[in-house]
Amino acid sequence: MAKSGAQKNTKNKAKHAKLMARKKNKLRQEKENRKARLKELTAKMNTQKEN
């Protein structure tokens, strides 16, 4: 039988999903920043190597 009354677990699930999305976005952003920094550094090293 279905329960009557307020939903039991929706607020906690929504909060958890929000936090996990924030964590994933943070990790993705850090990865992109690291990749961009390395790309910039390799370009700088290549120009120094050419000179």
N, C-alpha and C positions, 0 to 999 in steps of 0.2 A: 504494500500500500504506500502511496505517496504521502509525504508529510504535509501537514497543513501549517500555515504560518510563514514566518520569515525564512528566507533562504539561509542555509547553514554556513556555507563555506565560500561564498562568492567574494566577499570583501578581501579576505586573506589571499585568495587566488589572484585577484586583480592586483593587489599590492605586490605579490611575489612576481607576477608577470612583468610588472612595471620595473621592479628592481633588476630582474634578470635582463630585460631589454636594455636598461641603462648600463649594466655591466658589459653586455655584448658590444654595445656601441662604443663604450670606453676602450675596450680591447681592440676593436677594429680601428678606432682613431689612432691609438698608440702604434699599431702595426703600420698604418699608412704614414704616420709621422716618421717612424724609424726608417721605413723604405725611402721616403723622400730625402731624409738626412743622408742616408747612405748613397743615394743617387747623386746628390749634390757633392758629397765628399769624393766620390769616384771621378766625377767630372772635373773637380778641382785638381785631383792628383794627375789626371790625364793631361790637363793643360800644363801643369808643372813639368811633367815628364817630357812633353813636346819641346819645352823651352830649354 
